[in-house]
Amino acid sequence: MRNVKIRNSILVALVAALAFGAYGFTKQYGDIYLEVAKNIDLFARIYKEVAFRYVDEIEPREFIRAGVEGMLESLDPYTRFMDESRQGDVDLLTTGKYGGVGLSIGVRDRSVVVLELMSGYAAERQGIRIGDAVVSVDGVEIGPENFDQVSSYVKGEPGTFVEIGVVRGAERDTLVFELLREEVVVRNLVYADFYPPGSTNVYCKLTGFNRTAASELDEAFERLLAEGEIESVVFDVRDNPGGLLDVAVDAANKFLPQGELVVSTMGRDPGSLRRYHAERSPLLPEARVAILVNEASASASEILAAAIQDHDRGVVVGEKTFGKGLVQTITPLSYNTSLKMTTARYYTPSGRSIQKIDYSLDNEVIARYDTLLPAQYRTDNERLVYAGGGVEPDTIVSEVAPGGVVEDLLAKGLIFRFANEYYNERPDADFDRLDRDELYERFAAFLDGKKYHYVRTAERKIDEAIQELEGEAYAETRACLENAKGTLAESNRAAVDEAREEIIDEALIELAERYEGAARRIERELAVDPQFKTALAIVRDVGAYKGILGE
């Protein structure tokens, strides 16, 4: 208890010193410093009173951090205190590296399972498989309840070892892998190649804008240019949450001429306006470009898409983007912590902000703000574009959601589990020679073994009606409804059979990654992807492409 009191005394002294220092500046800088000094003093007094006199003993560290987090939550979702446990996330964003074994995990059917293996790292080299259920890490039992901590258990200093226990397939014995942690370089560019094979179109998929993304793009485009002519590029930033602003500028520079404005930022002070231009000659100055986006494309992804759109350098295809037009700066603090704070808004080359939600409205904490109102702007070719609400694609193509039974199978993880079982039983099969009919029959047998029953919407409605029709007067009606429900239940296999081709496609996507890696999975997905097909058709049709751009 004595140490707690000492720590609190030190904290109060530091806060008081800060308050006194702030007060000393008031005459020079005005009322804001007086208000800051007064309220820091008030905060310190409340903290001291509660810490020393509350009925139960207070944990000082957690108490002060709860106050800090509550204070920051009144601003926007992106301004956050990053404690010691989050510094790995900061390092990963700024360096693109971490100490680990090269696997990613998720929860499936109440188990923590391996979802992805990074090529060339310990987890893949030593035989861990996609679908393996992780049951322990260095003796700590793993389950959905502590899933959030698994990453911190597995990551660590390169050169150290971690012991991971997994359960595989029908065999319930635990396999134990002793893996050497290495410096894992997280790749942002997960696919870059001529696709369709033999064409002059390059498809590239970027999943983030971390520090290494720019060099990955340089290496990929230089390699592909050495292999053959690139007439068009479909650049996929769907589900890309963004990253570093300067990396987004560099990505746009692959297509935009040197000197072109890519993005501008401005903070509270109008004098803080900063413009970012393409600094080099583009690698692909003539290639036709399509940027694929969806509602999960955010931040740096939107900077790239908007710059290409505003300069009419390419077409944007897909769905309206997320609408994050705020810039965060990470400030290192003491004790291995950081403050991630919104310090500016960004504006596209035409001058628009694509920020969707104005967190300043009806917020008493924010004294003065710029209200974000939708407005019209013009591209270089005088096409209309709009501020607010994200980047609107030039060609809108909605993602096709899986059908009812397929959606149910995916949600229950049954296609994922079937792929695990199939691969574990036939690890040496030739993926290219898998027979669709044989695959479907095995899947149907798999569902029978799991006693799968697809509940149609009509069945749910009947259940609701039966529950509402209580009493003897409705007995006959309830009996009729029960008979109808039974008839629907008997058609369960028919419902699955109706979705046969879609089920086979989804199973092949899962199996492609297990047999031949992530790149092959992406190719299987592209084969049934309407947004990609539309983008490809546009960049191949020169007339249609120029027509969209107003040329």
C-alpha positions in Angstrom: 0.0 0.0 0.0 3.0 2.3 0.8 4.3 1.9 -2.8 0.8 2.8 -4.1 0.8 6.0 -2.1 4.3 6.9 -3.2 3.3 6.4 -6.9 0.2 8.5 -6.4 2.1 11.3 -4.7 4.6 11.4 -7.6 1.7 11.4 -10.1 -0.1 14.2 -8.3 3.1 16.2 -8.0 3.8 15.8 -11.7 0.2 16.8 -12.6 0.5 19.8 -10.3 3.8 20.8 -11.9 2.2 20.6 -15.3 -0.7 22.7 -14.1 1.6 25.3 -12.7 3.7 25.3 -16.0 0.5 25.7 -18.1 -0.6 28.6 -15.9 2.7 30.3 -16.5 1.9 30.5 -20.2 -1.6 31.9 -19.9 -0.7 35.5 -20.3 1.2 34.8 -23.4 -1.2 32.4 -25.1 -4.6 33.3 -23.8 -7.6 31.7 -22.1 -7.1 28.2 -23.4 -4.1 27.7 -21.3 -5.9 29.0 -18.2 -8.7 26.5 -18.9 -6.3 23.6 -19.4 -4.5 24.5 -16.1 -7.7 24.8 -14.2 -9.1 21.5 -15.4 -5.9 19.6 -15.0 -5.9 20.8 -11.4 -9.5 19.6 -11.0 -8.7 16.2 -12.6 -5.8 15.7 -10.3 -7.8 16.6 -7.2 -10.6 14.2 -8.1 -8.0 11.4 -8.9 -6.3 12.0 -5.5 -9.5 12.1 -3.5 -10.8 8.9 -5.0 -7.5 7.0 -5.0 -6.9 7.7 -1.3 -10.4 7.9 0.2 -12.8 5.7 -1.9 -14.4 2.9 0.2 -12.4 0.2 -1.6 -8.7 0.2 -2.5 -8.2 1.5 -6.0 -5.8 0.2 -8.6 -4.0 3.4 -9.6 -2.9 2.4 -13.0 -6.2 1.1 -14.2 -8.1 4.0 -12.7 -6.1 6.7 -14.4 -6.2 4.8 -17.7 -10.0 4.5 -17.5 -10.1 8.2 -17.2 -7.8 8.8 -20.1 -9.8 6.4 -22.3 -13.1 8.0 -21.3 -11.7 11.4 -22.2 -10.5 10.3 -25.6 -13.7 8.5 -26.4 -15.5 11.9 -26.4 -13.6 12.8 -29.6 -13.6 10.2 -32.4 -13.1 6.5 -32.7 -9.5 6.9 -34.1 -8.0 8.9 -31.2 -6.8 6.3 -28.8 -4.3 5.7 -26.0 -2.0 2.8 -27.0 -0.8 1.0 -23.9 2.2 -1.4 -23.7 0.2 -4.3 -25.1 -0.6 -2.3 -28.3 3.0 -1.2 -29.1 3.4 -4.3 -31.3 0.5 -3.0 -33.5 2.3 0.4 -33.7 5.6 -1.2 -34.7 3.9 -3.4 -37.3 2.2 -0.4 -38.9 5.4 1.7 -39.0 8.0 -1.1 -39.8 5.9 -3.9 -41.4 7.7 -6.5 -39.2 7.2 -8.5 -36.0 8.7 -11.4 -34.2 6.6 -14.5 -34.8 6.1 -17.8 -36.6 4.0 -16.7 -39.7 0.4 -17.8 -39.0 -2.9 -16.1 -38.5 -5.8 -17.5 -36.5 -9.5 -17.1 -36.0 -12.5 -18.7 -34.2 -14.4 -21.4 -36.1 -17.0 -23.6 -34.5 -15.9 -22.8 -30.9 -12.3 -23.6 -31.7 -9.3 -21.4 -32.4 -8.0 -22.5 -35.8 -5.2 -21.6 -38.2 -6.7 -19.6 -41.0 -3.6 -18.6 -43.0 0.1 -19.6 -43.2 2.8 -17.2 -44.4 5.0 -18.8 -47.0 8.6 -19.5 -45.8 8.2 -19.1 -42.1 8.4 -21.6 -39.3 4.7 -22.5 -39.0 4.6 -23.6 -42.7 8.0 -25.1 -42.8 7.4 -27.4 -39.8 4.1 -28.7 -41.0 1.3 -26.7 -39.3 -1.8 -26.8 -41.6 -4.7 -24.5 -42.3 -7.6 -25.7 -40.2 -5.5 -27.1 -37.3 -7.1 -26.3 -34.0 -4.7 -24.5 -31.6 -5.2 -25.9 -28.1 -2.1 -24.6 -26.3 0.7 -22.1 -26.5 3.7 -22.6 -24.2 1.5 -24.7 -21.9 -1.3 -22.1 -21.7 -4.7 -23.7 -22.8 -6.2 -21.8 -25.7 -9.9 -21.4 -26.5 -12.4 -18.8 -27.7 -12.5 -17.2 -24.2 -8.8 -16.1 -24.4 -8.5 -15.8 -28.2 -7.6 -12.1 -28.0 -4.4 -13.0 -26.0 -3.2 -15.7 -28.4 -1.3 -13.3 -30.6 0.7 -11.9 -27.7 1.5 -15.5 -26.6 2.8 -16.5 -30.0 4.7 -13.3 -30.9 8.1 -12.5 -29.2 11.7 -11.8 -29.8 13.2 -13.3 -32.9 15.5 -16.2 -32.0 13.3 -17.5 -29.2 11.1 -20.6 -29.3 7.4 -21.0 -28.8 5.6 -24.4 -28.3 2.2 -24.7 -30.0 -0.1 -27.6 -29.5 -2.7 -28.3 -32.2 -5.4 -30.9 -32.9 -5.8 -32.1 -36.5 -8.8 -33.7 -38.2 -10.6 -36.7 -36.7 -7.5 -37.7 -34.7 -7.9 -36.0 -31.3 -4.3 -36.5 -30.2 -2.4 -33.2 -29.7 0.5 -32.5 -32.1 3.2 -30.3 -30.5 5.3 -28.0 -32.6 8.4 -26.2 -31.3 8.8 -23.2 -33.5 11.6 -20.7 -33.8 10.3 -17.1 -33.8 11.7 -15.1 -36.7 11.4 -11.5 -38.0 8.2 -11.9 -40.0 7.8 -9.3 -42.8 4.1 -8.8 -43.3 3.4 -8.6 -47.0 0.8 -6.0 -48.1 0.8 -7.2 -51.7 -0.6 -10.7 -51.6 -1.0 -11.1 -55.3 0.6 -9.5 -58.4 0.7 -11.3 -61.7 -0.6 -11.4 -65.2 -4.2 -12.5 -64.9 -6.0 -14.0 -66.7 -2.9 -16.1 -67.5 -1.4 -15.2 -70.8 -3.1 -11.8 -70.9 -1.5 -8.3 -70.8 -3.6 -7.4 -67.7 -2.0 -7.3 -64.3 -4.1 -8.0 -61.2 -2.7 -6.9 -57.9 -4.3 -7.2 -54.5 -3.1 -4.9 -51.7 -4.3 -5.7 -48.2 -2.6 -2.8 -46.3 -0.4 0.3 -46.6 2.3 -0.5 -44.1 5.8 0.7 -44.5 6.9 -2.0 -46.9 4.0 -1.7 -49.3 5.7 0.8 -51.6 8.8 -1.3 -52.2 6.6 -4.4 -52.7 4.7 -2.6 -55.5 8.0 -1.4 -57.0 9.5 -4.9 -57.1 6.3 -6.5 -58.4 5.8 -4.0 -61.3 9.4 -4.0 -62.3 9.4 -7.9 -62.4 6.2 -7.9 -64.5 7.5 -5.3 -66.9 10.5 -7.4 -67.4 8.2 -10.4 -68.2 6.0 -8.6 -70.8 3.9 -5.7 -71.8 1.4 -4.4 -69.3 -1.6 -2.8 -71.1 -3.9 -2.7 -68.1 -4.0 -3.0 -64.3 -6.8 -4.0 -62.0 -5.7 -2.8 -58.6 -7.7 -4.3 -55.7 -8.0 -2.5 -52.4 -11.3 -4.0 -51.3 -11.3 -4.8 -47.6 -8.1 -2.7 -47.2 -8.4 -0.6 -44.1 -5.5 1.7 -45.0 -2.3 2.6 -43.3 0.4 5.2 -43.8 -0.5 8.3 -45.8 2.9 8.6 -47.5 2.7 5.0 -48.7 -0.7 5.8 -50.3 1.0 8.7 -52.1 3.8 6.4 -53.4 1.2 3.9 -54.6 -0.6 6.6 -56.6 2.7 7.7 -58.0 3.0 4.3 -59.8 0.4 5.7 -62.3 0.3 9.5 -61.8 2.8 11.8 -63.6 5.5 13.4 -61.5 4.3 16.6 -59.9 0.6 15.7 -59.8 -1.1 16.5 -56.5 -2.2 13.3 -54.7 -3.6 14.5 -51.4 -3.6 17.5 -49.1 -4.0 17.6 -45.3 -5.0 20.4 -43.0 -5.3 20.5 -39.2 -6.8 23.0 -36.8 -4.5 25.8 -38.0 -5.1 26.9 -41.6 -1.3 27.4 -41.8 -0.9 23.6 -41.4 -2.0 22.9 -45.0 0.4 20.4 -46.5 0.3 19.1 -50.1 1.7 15.7 -51.2 2.7 15.4 -54.9 3.9 12.5 -57.0 7.7 12.7 -56.7 8.9 10.4 -59.4 8.1 9.4 -62.9 5.4 6.7 -62.9 6.3 3.1 -63.5 3.1 2.6 -65.6 2.3 5.9 -67.3 0.2 4.5 -70.1 -1.5 1.4 -68.7 -5.3 1.5 -68.3 -6.2 1.3 -64.6 -9.2 0.1 -62.6 -9.3 0.5 -58.8 -11.5 -2.1 -57.1 -13.1 -0.8 -53.9 -15.9 -1.7 -51.5 -17.4 -0.4 -48.2 -14.4 -1.7 -46.3 -11.9 0.2 -48.4 -10.8 3.0 -46.0 -8.2 5.8 -45.3 -5.1 5.2 -47.5 -7.2 3.1 -49.9 -9.5 6.0 -50.4 -6.6 8.4 -50.9 -5.4 6.2 -53.8 -8.8 5.7 -55.3 -9.7 9.4 -55.1 -6.4 10.6 -56.6 -6.8 8.2 -59.6 -10.4 9.3 -60.0 -9.8 13.1 -59.6 -7.1 13.0 -62.2 -9.1 10.8 -64.5 -6.1 8.4 -64.5 -8.3 5.3 -64.2 -11.8 4.1 -63.3 -13.0 3.2 -59.9 -15.2 0.0 -59.8 -17.2 -1.6 -57.0 -19.1 -0.1 -54.1 -18.9 3.2 -52.2 -15.9 3.3 -49.8 -15.9 3.6 -46.0 -15.5 7.3 -45.8 -12.5 7.9 -43.5 -11.0 11.3 -44.2 -9.2 11.8 -41.0 -5.4 11.7 -40.4 -3.9 10.3 -37.2 -0.4 11.0 -35.8 1.2 8.6 -33.4 3.1 10.4 -30.5 5.4 8.2 -28.3 4.8 8.6 -24.6 6.6 7.4 -21.5 6.5 3.8 -20.3 6.3 2.3 -23.8 2.9 3.8 -24.5 1.7 6.1 -27.4 -1.1 8.5 -28.2 -2.7 8.0 -31.6 -4.6 11.3 -32.3 -6.5 12.8 -35.2 -4.5 15.8 -36.2 -5.8 16.7 -39.7 -8.4 16.1 -42.4 -7.3 15.1 -45.8 -8.6 16.4 -49.1 -8.5 14.8 -52.6 -6.8 16.6 -55.5 -10.2 18.2 -56.5 -10.6 19.6 -53.0 -13.2 17.3 -51.6 -13.3 15.6 -48.2 -14.6 12.0 -48.3 -15.2 11.9 -44.5 -18.6 10.2 -44.0 -19.4 10.9 -40.3 -18.8 14.3 -38.7 -17.9 13.6 -35.1 -17.9 17.3 -34.3 -21.7 17.7 -34.6 -23.6 17.8 -31.4 -20.3 17.2 -29.5 -20.0 19.6 -26.6 -16.3 18.7 -26.1 -15.4 20.2 -29.5 -15.7 24.0 -29.3 -15.2 25.0 -33.0 -15.3 22.8 -36.0 -15.8 22.7 -39.8 -19.2 21.1 -40.6 -18.8 18.6 -43.4 -21.4 19.3 -46.0 -21.8 17.3 -49.3 -20.6 19.3 -52.2 -19.9 18.9 -55.9 -16.4 19.0 -57.3 -14.8 18.4 -60.8 -12.2 16.0 -62.0 -9.5 17.1 -64.5 -11.9 16.1 -67.3 -14.7 18.1 -65.7 -16.6 15.0 -64.4 -18.7 15.6 -61.3 -17.5 14.0 -58.1 -18.9 14.5 -54.6 -17.6 15.2 -51.1 -18.7 13.3 -48.0 -19.7 9.7 -47.7 -16.6 8.0 -49.2 -15.5 7.6 -52.8 -18.4 6.9 -55.2 -17.2 4.4 -57.9 -17.4 5.4 -61.6 -19.0 2.0 -62.2 -21.1 0.5 -59.3 -21.0 -3.2 -59.0 -22.5 -4.8 -55.8 -20.8 -7.8 -54.2 -22.9 -10.9 -54.7 -23.8 -12.3 -51.3 -24.0 -16.1 -51.1 -27.4 -17.8 -51.5 -29.4 -18.9 -48.4 -28.1 -22.4 -48.0 -24.5 -21.4 -48.9 -24.6 -18.5 -46.5 -25.7 -20.9 -43.8 -23.0 -23.4 -44.6 -20.3 -20.7 -44.6 -21.6 -19.2 -41.3 -21.5 -22.6 -39.6 -18.0 -23.2 -40.9 -19.0 -26.4 -42.6 -17.3 -25.8 -45.9 -14.1 -24.8 -44.1 -14.3 -28.0 -41.9 -15.0 -30.2 -45.0 -11.9 -28.8 -46.7 -9.8 -29.6 -43.6 -11.1 -33.1 -43.6 -10.7 -33.7 -47.3 -7.2 -32.4 -47.4 -6.1 -34.3 -44.3 -7.3 -37.5 -45.8 -5.8 -36.8 -49.3 -2.8 -34.5 -48.9 -1.1 -35.8 -52.0 -4.1 -35.3 -54.4 -3.6 -33.4 -57.6 -5.8 -30.2 -57.1 -6.2 -29.6 -60.8 -7.7 -33.1 -61.3 -10.2 -32.9 -58.5 -13.6 -34.1 -59.9 -16.5 -31.7 -59.2 -19.1 -34.5 -59.0 -17.0 -36.6 -56.7 -16.2 -33.6 -54.5 -19.9 -32.8 -54.2 -20.9 -36.4 -53.3 -18.2 -36.4 -50.5 -19.5 -33.1 -49.3 -23.1 -34.3 -49.2 -21.9 -37.4 -47.2 -20.0 -35.0 -44.9 -23.2 -33.0 -44.2 -25.1 -36.3 -43.5 -22.5 -37.2 -41.0 -22.9 -33.8 -39.3 -26.7 -34.2 -39.4 -27.0 -30.9 -41.1 -30.4 -29.4 -41.5 -31.0 -26.2 -43.4 -33.8 -24.2 -41.8 -35.6 -22.2 -44.5 -37.1 -18.8 -43.8 -40.5 -20.5 -44.3 -39.8 -22.9 -41.5 -38.9 -20.1 -39.1 -42.1 -18.3 -40.0 -44.1 -21.5 -39.3 -42.5 -21.9 -35.9 -43.4 -18.3 -35.1 -47.0 -18.9 -36.1 -47.3 -22.1 -34.1 -46.0 -20.3 -31.0 -48.6 -17.6 -31.4 -51.5 -20.0 -32.0 -52.1 -21.2 -28.5 -55.2 -22.8 -27.1 -57.6 -25.6 -28.1 -59.3 -23.5 -30.8 -56.2 -23.5 -32.9 -55.2 -27.2 -32.5 -56.2 -28.1 -36.1 -54.4 -25.1 -37.5 -51.3 -26.0 -35.6 -51.4 -29.6 -36.8 -51.6 -28.3 -40.5 -48.6 -26.1 -39.8 -46.6 -28.9 -38.3 -47.3 -31.0 -41.4 -46.2 -28.2 -43.7 -43.0 -27.8 -41.6 -42.3 -31.6 -41.9 -42.7 -31.4 -45.7 -40.2 -28.6 -45.8 -37.8 -30.5 -43.6 -37.9 -33.5 -45.9 -36.7 -31.3 -48.8 -33.5 -30.4 -46.9 -31.3 -32.3 -49.3 -33.1 -30.7 -52.2 -32.2 -27.2 -50.9 -28.6 -28.2 -50.7 -28.7 -29.8 -54.2 -30.1 -26.5 -55.6 -26.9 -24.8 -54.5 -24.6 -27.5 -55.8 -22.4 -25.5 -58.1 -22.0 -22.6 -55.7 -21.1 -25.1 -52.9 -18.5 -26.7 -55.2 -17.0 -23.3 -56.1 -16.7 -22.4 -52.4 -15.1 -25.8 -51.5 -12.6 -25.4 -54.3 -11.6 -22.0 -53.1 -10.8 -23.5 -49.7 -9.0 -26.5 -51.1 -6.9 -24.3 -53.5 -5.2 -22.6 -50.6 -4.5 -25.9 -48.8 -3.1 -27.6 -51.8 -1.3 -24.8 -53.7 -1.2 -21.7 -51.5 -2.9 -18.3 -51.1 -2.2 -17.1 -54.6 -4.2 -20.0 -56.1 -7.1 -19.3 -53.7 -7.2 -15.8 -55.0 -7.3 -17.0 -58.6 -10.2 -19.3 -57.8 -12.1 -16.4 -56.2 -11.5 -14.2 -59.2 -13.0 -16.8 -61.5 -16.4 -16.2 -59.8 -16.0 -12.5 -58.9 -18.4 -10.1 -60.7 -16.6 -7.0 -59.6 -13.3 -8.1 -61.0 -15.0 -9.3 -64.2 -16.5 -5.9 -64.7 -13.3 -4.1 -64.1 -11.4 -6.4 -66.5 -14.0 -5.9 -69.2 -13.7 -2.1 -68.8 -9.9 -1.9 -69.1 -10.0 -4.2 -72.0 -12.5 -2.1 -73.9 -10.6 1.1 -74.8 -13.7 2.9 -76.0 -15.8 2.1 -72.9 -12.8 3.0 -70.7 -12.3 6.4 -72.3 -16.0 7.1 -72.3 -16.2 6.6 -68.5 -13.3 9.0 -68.1 -14.9 11.6 -70.3 -12.1 11.6 -72.9 
